[in-house]
Amino acid sequence: MGRRTQARLAVFGMLQVRTYCFHNLRSIFTIRLKALMDHPPPRIQLDRYDQSWYNRGRSVVVVMLWELVQMVFIHGSLHPMYGWRRFWYRLFGARIGARVLIRRTVCCNYPWNVTIGDHSWIGDGATLYALETITIGSHVVVSQQSYLCSGTHDHRDPSFGLVVKPIHVEHGAWIALGALIMPGVRIGEGAVIAARAVQTRDATPWTLYRGAPAIAVGPRELRSADTPVPAPAG
């Protein structure tokens, strides 16, 4: 067999292989395309969103009345009128301890889901998003613009289903400026959540947390009450 014939046979074999591969690829593509057409991948469909199972705890009328009271009598109150604001929160079902200080610009959607222990402070611009219960212990500080969020959505659900979980903040904890506490989180006694931190997991008592997501960075150690406060530098 001459070289020319061998070359022709080699070319012919290569063409057969390419033709075979092409037909196989076309068959696989056709099968997968048909599967996609028969079973299209899920997409977000907000028109299917349903929270009919969720119970606000009060009627729509009470919810709207609270929004009006909050806008006029709480946000419109003067700075030192803490007793006045405690009165309205209690009237709408919140369990508020002695000498609790709630600033006038605090936002709360459902006060009947909120419990605050004695001598706790809720700072300016803080939000208590109480789709589920938010329980704040005694001597707790919730600083300015902090957000306690007891509700979110399931990002894996095509209909973006609602998810609600309670939040607990135990005695003596400090949630610093602008921190975000996510649903279902428990802040242990004396824990500190640093400014702008995002707390997605439970916080161990007497521990400092910072970052997004927040991580433990060390213990919180209190000075003795008899220890003098250091003078400022300079």
Secondary structure, DSSP 8 states (H G I E B T S, - for coil): --HHHHHHHHHHHHHHHHHHHHHHHHHHHHHHHHHHHHS------GGG---TT---SS-HHHHHHHHHHIIIIITTS-TT-HHHHHHHHHHTT-EE-TT-EE-TT-EES-GGGEEE-TT-EE-TT-EEE-SS-EEE-TT-EE-TT-EEE-EEE-TTSTT--EEE--EEE-TT-EE-TT-EE-TT-EE-TT-EE-TT-EE-S-B-TTEEEETTTTEEEEE-----TTS-------
